Every structure is written in structure tokens, then in C-alpha cells.
Amino acid sequence: MSDNRIEQVRGRRVWDSRGRPTVEAEVRLRSGVRGRAIAPAGASTGTGEALDLRDGGTRFAGMDVGRACAAINEEISTALAGWDIADQQALDDRLIALDGTRERSRLGGNAMVATSMALLHARAAAHDRPLWRELAGERKVRMPLPEIQIFGGGAHAARRVDVQDFMIMCPAARSFTQALEWTAEVYLAAGALLKKAGTLQGVADEGGYWPAFSSNEQALDTLMQAILDAGLRPGEEVGISLDIAASEFGRNGRYELALEGRSLDSDGMIEMLGGWLERYPILSIEDPLAEDDPSGFRRFCEAHGARCQVIGDDFLVTNAGRVRAAAEAGSVNAVLVKPNQAGTLSEAHAALVTGKAAGFGTIVSARSGETEDVTIAHLAVGWNAGQLKVGSFSRSERMAKWNEVLRIEESLGSEAGFWGWDALPFRRAR
């Protein structure tokens, strides 16, 4: 029998999609099997999420990860040596206890999540099966509904537009493959519209177009036209999804919309977004209010949760306790699951399971600082999450993940189902 006990965990500095340092962990088992994974990093971050451990100082603008790599090579490797790879929960619990802080600041959330994901890769490799199958076991799974950015704004595009992500979803597609085909047509049509209007400024952090719009509504109008130009029906085949990321411009119940020079209170934000819901085929809105505005979240979800997905990201920070409390309060009806927000895969999975138990939509998500690592593609499938949010339809750190799900779908052949409309909680409730 192969010896699947951990021999060593190694940390190394690699580089993310912004050209910034990040952490890769590599687990080696006594059998010789290896697994490795890379920690992503966010730009728009919630105050309750696990903290990246950075070196500070002047080197790489203070972003170096020497301390996080040292934590893996020394404390983490020593603490996990000799442990069997079989029990992810036990290994993650060991990491959590070793760090000993609520915010994962001693070892670093980046060191911990890279290690946690690498442990899963090593276990899947030891069992000689794909990572998604290692997670799913013999359970049937469906391919996730992709949520794909067309225009980038907010913290991902120097705040040229207030809203962080203008995205599309293709719930009427018959497969994941077709959803990507439709998205490709919309993405190309949107680029052509921007070029014709002279409003294309470049590409934002997550690969979406970086536009020079005069209002947030202009972005919505352009996105609608791109869907039509692609030969698709807005609201029937393709819907709009927004990540407002309101914590980036809202605090203490006030919201400063820099693009339009407006200042709104919570009720004003709810009214503005409600107006958009009336005029556009919006299926999903993420963080419509700031994380410090729970009453605003509740009022928004009460008013609009029956007709659109209301996602908590900064508001929930992939925390099962927060998801449970939000379900009890009726604050949201969906949770974004970002493993590096939690610090370990077990904690991220707990948030997802808690959301599913509450009838929430569950969306596995990438971060704005990404790499070629495709772990989250397998998490979305293996956890049967329903939805996957990776960024846009360009840049290889994004396309690697979309392409990985294509391969998984192809490998399942006729057994490959697609979540489609069923992924959206307000549709399931009907």
C-alpha cells in the first residue's frame, strides 16, 4: 500500500495576475505523490475576511510574501508532517489551531488557504482521480451556471465606474459549453460597441472591458445592446448580474457615487437599484449595500429578493455563522464562497453547506488577483455549488478556470447536467 502520510509542505513565492507576489504551497506525501495550489488575493475585501500575510517595507510595495512562505516551510510543514492525507477537516483544523487568531494573521490567510488547497490536490492525486470527483464521491453533480464580467469598474478599474462588475448570466443555455458560447458573442459585441463609441479605455483587473461611461446606467444600456447585437434575448436567454461592492463607496449609511456626483442614504440606494431592476433584466445583485448596513440589506432583500438573487460577499465573508445569521434575518438569499476569505477549504465548504441548507444560491468565486490555479473550478463542480464566478472572458488566469469546467463537462458526456435557472434561488422558490 502507498504511504499517504505527509512528508513535507513547501511554500514558494510565485506571481499573480497583477504582477504581485503570492504564495504557492506544495504538499509531498511519503508515497512521492504531490499536490500544489496557489493563493489568490482580492482588491475589494471585507473587514471580516482572513488576512494575507505580507512583509511590508519597500520591496514590491510592501507586498512580498516571505513571511507567509516561511510559515509554510517551517511551522506548517513541521505541524503536518506524518499526518495522513485522508481527513481534510482534521488537517484544516490543525492549521486553524496552529495559527490561533480569528483573522488568520499569524501564519497568514494566504499561507493557510494555499496549504489547504494543496492538501486536497495531494489527496486526489493519491486516489488517482480528478479533484472534483474526490469532492463529489459518487454523488451526481451538475455544471455550474457561469457569472461572467463584461465591464469592470470600482476597485478593479480605478473607480472609473461606481459599480464593480457588470456581468451576464446565461441560465437558458442547455449546457456549460453553450453558456460560454453565448458569453463569447456578447463579449465581442460589447467590445465592438465600445470601440465604435470611442469609450474603450483598456481591460480591468478581471479581464472585462474598462469603459469611459458617463453614468452607471450607460453601462447597463450598453450591456443590453451587446446582448441584442449578439442575437440573444435579454431576460429570456441572457440576464444581467451586478456586483455593486457598495462597501467600497458606502459607510455609516451614506453612499457616494463619484461618477454621477450623487450622495445617497440607504433608502436612496435601495430605490436606485430597484429602479434598475424595473428597467433592466437583472437576475443577481451582489453587495447592494455596505457591509456595515445590515438593515439596508434586509430591506433590499425584502423588497426585491423574490425577483432577483441578493448575494452577500463582504457582508458574509464566507463565514458559516454570518450566513446562518443572514438567513435568520432575511438579509440575503445567496452567498459568495471565496476560500481565501475563510482561510481553509473546510471553512469555505461549511459556509456553502449552511447556505444550501437555508435555500440560498451558492456561488464559488475567484478573486481579482488570480493565477493559473484552477482549484475553484473543481470546487464549484465537486461541491455542486450551482454557480461559478471567475471574472471575464479574457486573460488566461480567468480562461484557465472556464476551460477546466469545459473539460469536466466533456469527461461526463451525456451524464453532464447544467444548473441553468435552477441555480437561482428566486426561481427555485416558484
VEXDREN-2710 file (C-alpha; in Angstrom, 1 decimal):
% VEXDREN-2710
k/r/px/py/pz
1/MET/0.0/0.0/0.0
2/SER/1.1/3.5/-0.7
3/ASP/2.1/5.7/2.3
4/ASN/-0.2/8.7/2.1
5/ARG/1.2/10.4/5.1
6/ILE/2.6/13.9/4.6
7/GLU/6.3/14.1/4.3
8/GLN/6.8/17.9/3.6
9/VAL/4.9/21.0/2.8
10/ARG/6.9/23.6/0.9
11/GLY/6.0/27.3/0.3
12/ARG/7.3/29.4/-2.5
13/ARG/6.7/32.8/-3.9
14/VAL/5.0/33.0/-7.3
15/TRP/3.3/35.9/-9.1
16/ASP/-0.4/36.7/-9.6
17/SER/-2.3/38.4/-12.4
18/ARG/-1.4/41.8/-11.2
19/GLY/2.3/41.0/-11.1
20/ARG/2.3/40.9/-7.3
21/PRO/3.8/38.2/-5.1
22/THR/1.6/35.4/-3.9
23/VAL/2.1/32.1/-2.2
24/GLU/2.2/28.6/-3.7
25/ALA/2.1/25.6/-1.4
26/GLU/3.3/22.1/-2.4
27/VAL/2.5/19.0/-0.4
28/ARG/4.6/15.9/-0.8
29/LEU/3.5/12.6/0.5
30/ARG/5.8/9.7/1.6
31/SER/4.5/7.8/-1.5
32/GLY/6.0/10.5/-3.7
33/VAL/2.6/11.9/-4.7
34/ARG/2.4/15.7/-4.8
35/GLY/-0.3/18.4/-4.8
36/ARG/0.1/22.1/-5.1
37/ALA/-2.1/25.2/-5.1
38/ILE/-1.8/29.0/-5.2
39/ALA/-3.5/31.6/-3.0
40/PRO/-5.4/34.4/-4.8
41/ALA/-5.8/37.9/-3.5
42/GLY/-8.6/40.4/-3.5
43/ALA/-8.7/44.2/-4.1
44/SER/-12.2/44.7/-2.7
45/THR/-12.1/43.0/0.6
46/GLY/-14.4/42.6/3.6
47/THR/-13.2/43.6/7.0
48/GLY/-14.0/40.1/8.4
49/GLU/-12.1/38.0/5.9
50/ALA/-8.8/36.2/6.6
51/LEU/-5.8/38.4/6.2
52/ASP/-2.9/37.9/3.8
53/LEU/0.4/38.0/5.5
54/ARG/2.6/40.5/3.7
55/ASP/6.2/41.6/4.5
56/GLY/5.7/45.3/4.4
57/GLY/8.6/47.7/3.8
58/THR/9.5/48.9/0.4
59/ARG/10.2/45.7/-1.5
60/PHE/7.5/45.1/-4.1
61/ALA/5.5/48.0/-2.5
62/GLY/5.3/46.0/0.8
63/MET/3.5/43.1/-0.9
64/ASP/6.2/40.4/-0.6
65/VAL/5.2/37.1/1.0
66/GLY/8.5/35.9/2.5
67/ARG/6.9/35.6/6.0
68/ALA/4.0/33.6/4.6
69/CYS/6.3/31.2/2.7
70/ALA/8.4/30.8/5.8
71/ALA/5.3/29.9/7.8
72/ILE/4.6/27.1/5.4
73/ASN/8.2/25.9/5.2
74/GLU/8.7/25.9/9.0
75/GLU/5.7/25.8/11.3
76/ILE/3.1/24.3/8.9
77/SER/5.4/21.7/7.4
78/THR/6.5/20.6/10.9
79/ALA/3.0/20.5/12.3
80/LEU/1.5/18.4/9.4
81/ALA/4.5/16.0/8.9
82/GLY/3.4/12.4/9.5
83/TRP/-0.4/13.2/9.2
84/ASP/-2.5/11.1/6.9
85/ILE/-3.9/13.0/3.9
86/ALA/-7.3/11.4/4.2
87/ASP/-9.1/13.8/6.5
88/GLN/-9.3/17.4/5.1
89/GLN/-11.3/18.6/8.1
90/ALA/-8.7/17.4/10.6
91/LEU/-5.9/18.9/8.6
92/ASP/-7.6/22.2/8.3
93/ASP/-8.5/22.2/12.0
94/ARG/-4.8/21.7/12.7
95/LEU/-3.9/24.7/10.6
96/ILE/-6.6/26.8/12.3
97/ALA/-5.3/25.8/15.8
98/LEU/-1.7/26.4/14.7
99/ASP/-2.5/30.0/13.6
100/GLY/-4.6/30.7/16.7
101/THR/-6.0/34.0/15.5
102/ARG/-9.5/34.9/14.4
103/GLU/-8.3/36.7/11.3
104/ARG/-5.6/34.2/10.4
105/SER/-3.0/36.9/10.8
106/ARG/-0.1/34.9/12.4
107/LEU/0.5/32.3/9.7
108/GLY/-1.4/34.3/7.1
109/GLY/-4.7/33.5/5.3
110/ASN/-2.7/33.2/2.1
111/ALA/-0.3/30.6/3.6
112/MET/-3.3/28.7/5.1
113/VAL/-5.5/28.6/2.0
114/ALA/-2.7/27.6/-0.3
115/THR/-1.8/24.8/2.0
116/SER/-5.4/23.7/2.5
117/MET/-6.0/23.5/-1.3
118/ALA/-2.7/21.8/-1.9
119/LEU/-3.7/19.1/0.6
120/LEU/-6.8/18.4/-1.4
121/HIS/-4.9/18.2/-4.6
122/ALA/-2.5/15.7/-3.0
123/ARG/-5.4/13.5/-1.7
124/ALA/-7.0/13.5/-5.2
125/ALA/-3.7/12.6/-6.8
126/ALA/-3.1/9.8/-4.2
127/HIS/-6.5/8.4/-5.1
128/ASP/-5.8/8.9/-8.8
129/ARG/-8.9/10.8/-9.6
130/PRO/-9.9/14.3/-10.6
131/LEU/-10.2/16.8/-7.7
132/TRP/-13.9/17.4/-8.4
133/ARG/-14.6/13.7/-8.2
134/GLU/-12.6/13.4/-4.9
135/LEU/-15.0/16.0/-3.5
136/ALA/-18.2/14.6/-5.0
137/GLY/-17.6/11.0/-4.4
138/GLU/-20.3/9.0/-6.2
139/ARG/-22.9/11.9/-6.0
140/LYS/-24.2/13.2/-9.2
141/VAL/-23.2/16.8/-9.9
142/ARG/-24.3/19.5/-12.4
143/MET/-22.1/22.0/-14.2
144/PRO/-22.3/25.5/-12.6
145/LEU/-24.1/28.5/-14.1
146/PRO/-21.2/30.9/-15.0
147/GLU/-21.4/34.5/-14.0
148/ILE/-19.0/36.4/-16.3
149/GLN/-17.9/40.0/-16.3
150/ILE/-18.2/42.1/-19.4
151/PHE/-17.4/45.6/-17.9
152/GLY/-15.1/46.1/-15.0
153/GLY/-15.4/49.1/-12.6
154/GLY/-15.0/50.0/-9.0
155/ALA/-11.7/48.9/-7.3
156/HIS/-11.0/46.8/-10.4
157/ALA/-10.8/49.7/-12.8
158/ALA/-9.6/52.8/-10.8
159/ARG/-13.2/53.5/-9.9
160/ARG/-14.0/54.8/-13.4
161/VAL/-17.5/53.4/-12.9
162/ASP/-19.0/53.1/-9.4
163/VAL/-20.4/49.5/-9.9
164/GLN/-17.6/47.0/-9.6
165/ASP/-18.8/44.3/-12.0
166/PHE/-21.3/44.4/-14.9
167/MET/-21.8/40.7/-15.8
168/ILE/-24.0/38.4/-17.7
169/MET/-25.6/35.0/-16.9
170/CYS/-27.0/32.6/-19.4
171/PRO/-29.4/30.4/-17.5
172/ALA/-31.4/29.4/-20.6
173/ALA/-28.4/27.7/-22.1
174/ARG/-28.6/23.9/-22.4
175/SER/-25.1/23.3/-21.2
176/PHE/-22.0/25.0/-19.7
177/THR/-20.4/24.9/-23.2
178/GLN/-23.4/26.8/-24.7
179/ALA/-23.3/29.3/-21.9
180/LEU/-19.7/30.1/-22.7
181/GLU/-20.5/30.3/-26.4
182/TRP/-23.3/32.9/-25.8
183/THR/-21.0/34.8/-23.5
184/ALA/-18.3/35.0/-26.1
185/GLU/-20.7/36.5/-28.6
186/VAL/-21.8/39.1/-26.0
187/TYR/-18.2/39.9/-25.0
188/LEU/-17.3/40.5/-28.7
189/ALA/-20.4/42.6/-29.3
190/ALA/-19.7/44.8/-26.2
191/GLY/-16.1/45.4/-27.4
192/ALA/-17.3/46.5/-30.8
193/LEU/-19.8/48.9/-29.2
194/LEU/-17.1/50.5/-27.0
195/LYS/-14.7/50.8/-29.9
196/LYS/-17.3/52.4/-32.1
197/ALA/-18.2/54.9/-29.4
198/GLY/-14.6/55.7/-28.5
199/THR/-15.2/54.7/-24.8
200/LEU/-12.8/51.8/-24.5
201/GLN/-10.0/52.5/-22.1
202/GLY/-8.5/49.1/-21.7
203/VAL/-9.0/46.0/-19.6
204/ALA/-9.8/45.9/-15.9
205/ASP/-8.3/43.6/-13.3
206/GLU/-10.6/40.7/-14.0
207/GLY/-10.4/40.9/-17.8
208/GLY/-13.6/42.9/-18.5
209/TYR/-13.6/46.0/-20.7
210/TRP/-12.5/49.2/-18.9
211/PRO/-15.0/51.7/-20.2
212/ALA/-15.3/55.5/-20.0
213/PHE/-19.0/55.8/-19.3
214/SER/-20.7/58.9/-18.1
215/SER/-23.1/57.1/-15.9
216/ASN/-23.8/53.6/-14.4
217/GLU/-27.0/53.5/-16.5
218/GLN/-24.9/54.0/-19.7
219/ALA/-23.1/50.8/-18.8
220/LEU/-26.4/48.9/-18.4
221/ASP/-27.7/50.3/-21.6
222/THR/-24.6/49.3/-23.5
223/LEU/-24.7/45.8/-22.0
224/MET/-28.3/45.4/-23.1
225/GLN/-27.4/46.5/-26.6
226/ALA/-24.5/44.0/-26.6
227/ILE/-26.8/41.2/-25.7
228/LEU/-29.1/42.2/-28.6
229/ASP/-26.3/42.6/-31.0
230/ALA/-25.2/39.1/-30.1
231/GLY/-28.6/37.8/-31.3
232/LEU/-29.8/36.9/-27.9
233/ARG/-32.9/37.8/-25.9
234/PRO/-32.3/39.8/-22.7
235/GLY/-34.2/38.4/-19.8
236/GLU/-35.2/35.2/-21.6
237/GLU/-31.8/33.8/-22.6
238/VAL/-29.3/36.1/-21.0
239/GLY/-29.6/38.2/-17.8
240/ILE/-27.6/40.8/-16.2
241/SER/-25.7/40.4/-12.9
242/LEU/-24.2/43.2/-10.9
243/ASP/-21.6/43.3/-8.2
244/ILE/-22.2/46.7/-6.6
245/ALA/-19.4/46.2/-4.0
246/ALA/-21.1/49.0/-2.0
247/SER/-18.7/48.8/0.9
248/GLU/-16.1/50.4/-1.4
249/PHE/-18.1/53.7/-1.5
250/GLY/-20.6/53.4/1.3
251/ARG/-20.1/53.9/5.1
252/ASN/-22.4/54.7/8.0
253/GLY/-25.5/54.6/5.8
254/ARG/-24.2/57.0/3.2
255/TYR/-23.2/56.1/-0.4
256/GLU/-21.0/58.4/-2.5
257/LEU/-21.5/57.8/-6.3
258/ALA/-18.4/59.6/-7.6
259/LEU/-19.2/59.0/-11.3
260/GLU/-22.5/60.9/-11.0
261/GLY/-21.7/63.2/-8.1
262/ARG/-24.5/61.8/-6.0
263/SER/-24.7/61.1/-2.3
264/LEU/-27.5/58.7/-1.2
265/ASP/-28.7/57.2/2.0
266/SER/-29.6/53.5/2.4
267/ASP/-33.2/54.1/1.2
268/GLY/-31.8/56.1/-1.8
269/MET/-29.6/53.2/-2.8
270/ILE/-32.4/50.7/-2.5
271/GLU/-34.6/53.0/-4.6
272/MET/-31.9/53.4/-7.3
273/LEU/-31.3/49.7/-7.5
274/GLY/-35.0/49.0/-7.5
275/GLY/-35.4/51.3/-10.5
276/TRP/-32.6/49.4/-12.3
277/LEU/-34.5/46.1/-11.6
278/GLU/-37.6/47.6/-13.2
279/ARG/-35.8/48.7/-16.3
280/TYR/-33.2/46.0/-16.9
281/PRO/-33.3/42.2/-16.8
282/ILE/-31.1/41.9/-13.7
283/LEU/-31.1/38.5/-12.2
284/SER/-28.5/39.0/-9.5
285/ILE/-27.1/41.8/-7.3
286/GLU/-24.1/41.3/-5.1
287/ASP/-23.4/43.5/-2.0
288/PRO/-26.1/46.1/-2.9
289/LEU/-25.4/47.8/0.5
290/ALA/-22.3/48.2/2.5
291/GLU/-21.2/45.5/5.0
292/ASP/-22.0/47.9/7.9
293/ASP/-25.6/48.3/6.8
294/PRO/-27.4/45.1/7.7
295/SER/-30.8/46.8/8.0
296/GLY/-30.3/48.1/4.4
297/PHE/-29.6/44.5/3.3
298/ARG/-32.7/43.3/5.0
299/ARG/-34.9/46.0/3.5
300/PHE/-33.5/45.4/0.0
301/CYS/-33.9/41.6/0.2
302/GLU/-37.5/42.0/1.5
303/ALA/-38.3/44.3/-1.4
304/HIS/-36.5/42.5/-4.2
305/GLY/-35.4/39.0/-3.2
306/ALA/-38.5/37.5/-4.8
307/ARG/-37.3/38.5/-8.3
308/CYS/-33.5/38.6/-8.1
309/GLN/-30.6/36.9/-6.4
310/VAL/-29.2/39.0/-3.5
311/ILE/-25.7/37.9/-2.8
312/GLY/-23.6/38.6/0.4
313/ASP/-19.9/38.9/-0.2
314/ASP/-18.2/41.5/2.0
315/PHE/-21.3/41.1/4.1
316/LEU/-20.8/37.4/4.8
317/VAL/-17.0/36.9/4.0
318/THR/-17.5/33.1/3.5
319/ASN/-18.4/32.6/7.2
320/ALA/-20.9/30.0/8.2
321/GLY/-22.0/31.9/11.3
322/ARG/-22.7/35.0/9.3
323/VAL/-24.6/33.0/6.6
324/ARG/-26.8/31.5/9.3
325/ALA/-27.5/34.9/10.9
326/ALA/-28.3/36.4/7.5
327/ALA/-30.7/33.6/6.7
328/GLU/-32.5/34.1/10.0
329/ALA/-32.7/37.9/9.4
330/GLY/-33.7/37.6/5.7
331/SER/-30.8/39.8/4.7
332/VAL/-29.8/37.9/1.5
333/ASN/-30.7/34.8/-0.5
334/ALA/-27.3/33.9/-1.8
335/VAL/-23.7/33.5/-0.5
336/LEU/-20.5/34.1/-2.4
337/VAL/-17.9/31.5/-1.4
338/LYS/-14.3/32.5/-1.6
339/PRO/-11.9/30.0/0.0
340/ASN/-9.3/32.6/0.8
341/GLN/-11.8/34.8/2.7
342/ALA/-12.2/31.9/5.1
343/GLY/-8.7/30.6/5.2
344/THR/-9.3/26.9/4.7
345/LEU/-11.4/24.8/2.4
346/SER/-13.3/23.2/5.3
347/GLU/-14.5/26.6/6.5
348/ALA/-15.4/27.6/2.9
349/HIS/-17.4/24.4/2.5
350/ALA/-19.2/25.0/5.8
351/ALA/-20.3/28.4/4.5
352/LEU/-21.6/26.8/1.3
353/VAL/-23.4/24.0/3.1
354/THR/-25.0/26.4/5.5
355/GLY/-26.2/28.5/2.6
356/LYS/-27.6/25.5/0.8
357/ALA/-29.5/24.4/4.0
358/ALA/-31.1/27.9/4.0
359/GLY/-32.2/27.6/0.4
360/PHE/-29.6/30.1/-0.7
361/GLY/-27.9/30.4/-4.1
362/THR/-24.3/29.4/-3.7
363/ILE/-21.6/30.8/-5.9
364/VAL/-17.9/29.7/-5.8
365/SER/-15.8/32.8/-6.7
366/ALA/-12.3/33.8/-7.8
367/ARG/-10.6/37.0/-6.7
368/SER/-9.3/39.9/-8.7
369/GLY/-5.7/38.8/-8.1
370/GLU/-5.6/35.3/-9.7
371/THR/-3.3/32.8/-11.2
372/GLU/-3.3/29.7/-13.4
373/ASP/-4.6/27.7/-10.4
374/VAL/-7.9/26.0/-11.3
375/THR/-8.9/24.7/-7.9
376/ILE/-12.1/26.7/-7.7
377/ALA/-13.4/25.2/-11.0
378/HIS/-13.3/21.8/-9.3
379/LEU/-14.8/23.1/-6.1
380/ALA/-17.8/24.5/-8.0
381/VAL/-18.4/21.2/-9.7
382/GLY/-17.4/18.8/-6.8
383/TRP/-19.4/20.8/-4.2
384/ASN/-22.3/21.0/-6.7
385/ALA/-22.4/24.7/-5.9
386/GLY/-24.7/25.8/-8.7
387/GLN/-22.8/28.9/-9.8
388/LEU/-19.2/29.9/-10.6
389/LYS/-17.9/33.5/-10.8
390/VAL/-14.4/33.8/-12.2
391/GLY/-14.1/37.2/-13.8
392/SER/-14.3/38.0/-17.5
393/PHE/-13.9/36.1/-20.8
394/SER/-10.3/37.2/-21.4
395/ARG/-6.9/36.8/-19.7
396/SER/-5.5/33.3/-19.1
397/GLU/-5.9/33.3/-15.4
398/ARG/-9.7/33.6/-16.0
399/MET/-9.9/31.4/-19.1
400/ALA/-8.0/28.5/-17.4
401/LYS/-10.9/28.1/-15.0
402/TRP/-13.6/28.3/-17.6
403/ASN/-11.7/25.8/-19.8
404/GLU/-11.3/23.4/-16.9
405/VAL/-15.0/23.2/-16.4
406/LEU/-15.4/22.6/-20.1
407/ARG/-13.0/19.6/-19.8
408/ILE/-15.0/18.3/-16.8
409/GLU/-18.3/18.6/-18.7
410/GLU/-16.8/16.8/-21.7
411/SER/-15.5/14.0/-19.4
412/LEU/-19.0/13.4/-18.1
413/GLY/-20.5/13.1/-21.6
414/SER/-24.3/12.5/-21.5
415/GLU/-24.3/12.5/-17.7
416/ALA/-23.2/16.2/-17.6
417/GLY/-26.2/18.2/-16.4
418/PHE/-26.3/22.0/-16.2
419/TRP/-27.7/24.1/-13.3
420/GLY/-29.2/26.8/-15.5
421/TRP/-32.2/28.5/-14.0
422/ASP/-32.3/26.1/-11.0
423/ALA/-29.1/27.8/-9.7
424/LEU/-31.1/31.0/-8.9
425/PRO/-32.9/30.8/-5.5
426/PHE/-35.8/33.1/-6.5
427/ARG/-36.6/30.8/-9.5
428/ARG/-36.5/27.6/-7.3
429/ALA/-39.0/29.2/-4.9
430/ARG/-41.7/29.4/-7.6
END
